[in-house]
């Protein structure tokens, strides 16, 4: 009988594994070509695996909830028909004997964990756990001793962060020439407050995406010392120009032009002027990004948040940016983003103004070092300086907020970045054609 091996597909440049969240077919079911076999999830996006062939599902090599490396066989489909003993299967990789080894038992093969000793890893470590361990200078021999709460004693990010919170130094420098050895004392463990329930309260479990968002936000605040600077911007020229061109743009291009691509264009110009805001930190190494890839935080109908990325945003003109912004936002809200669409960002923009908020203090999207918040545009009476003297006028004003990692971006650099961005926005050419 002809058999076809279904493998875990490559889901993006940096994604090495995915979780099977649901099998849409069970053993013995008939499967049609392009019919969904399974729903899968990464730490980026959810997706599904369609069947490339028709036939009967013969074996499932992994269970729901299993984490599977890219390229591993996850299922076998019997396509029917006879095959000779010498005829190769659809894939040349040998199929594991799942009678001898349960489907949930295969352990993913990973890159060796960088360490300061020669200990061989006894369990799998995710890229995030390895990155944190590297940043905190935790050797593998020490990592191996930390209890894990995941499946098969797997070490999760929360396990590692709890360990770091209770980790204390064993020596302290008391003079330039002398160190004193101290008995390690456990650090005070910070526990979340107890929650009491009242009559009528409803308990709702976080969905998977909300859990990922929560973990990412806590991690970002623990990793980076956040500072936020604010600046007011007069965007009257931009508002008037957009009102003038939006109808003709809609007729010509078949889509809207919003304020977002205008702000992103100015953002990329400012990042070229101040490249030290477009960086990442790897321990004490500063990685200055050559590309300017702008993440745009997008609210989903579910209430969750996702950040699709405009790659090489500085190379796009305003029309290209407008189309890219609309495309990514529409596909994000309809759950049609590809994994590569949300990877590689070097700087993020989030729009508080779309919900009428004046400003906010956004959390940095790691491993970036800054994020720009766009407040609501409001009409205000302001003082206008003219050669003939000061006067009061009605202007369109907004507040920009820049949250930045104080390990690498100081207040001076953050302030200069916002000031230059304001100059680009306030000097927008109202006679510009598009």
Secondary structure, 3 states (H helix, E strand, C coil): CEEEEEECCCCCCCCCEEEEEEECCCCCCEECCCCEEEEEECCCCEEEEECCCCEEEEEECCCCCCEEECCCEEEEEEEECCCCCCCCCCCCCCCCCCCCCCCCCCCCCCCCCCCCCCCCCCCCCCHHHHHHHHHCCCCHHHHCCCCCCCHHHCCCHHHHHHHHHHCCCCEEECCCCCEEECCCCCCCCCCCCCCCCCCCCCCCCCCHHHHHHHHHHHHHHHHCCEEEEEEEEECHHHHHHHHHHHHHHHHHHCCCCCCHHHHHHHHHHHHHHCHHHCEEEECCEEEECCCCCEEEEEECCCCCEEEEEECCHHHCCHHHHHHHHHHHHHHHHCCCCCHHHHCCCCEEEEEHHHHCCCCCCCCCCCCECEEEEECCCEEEEEEEEECCEEEEEEEEEEEEEEEEECCCCCHHHHHHHHHHHHHHHHCCCCCCCC
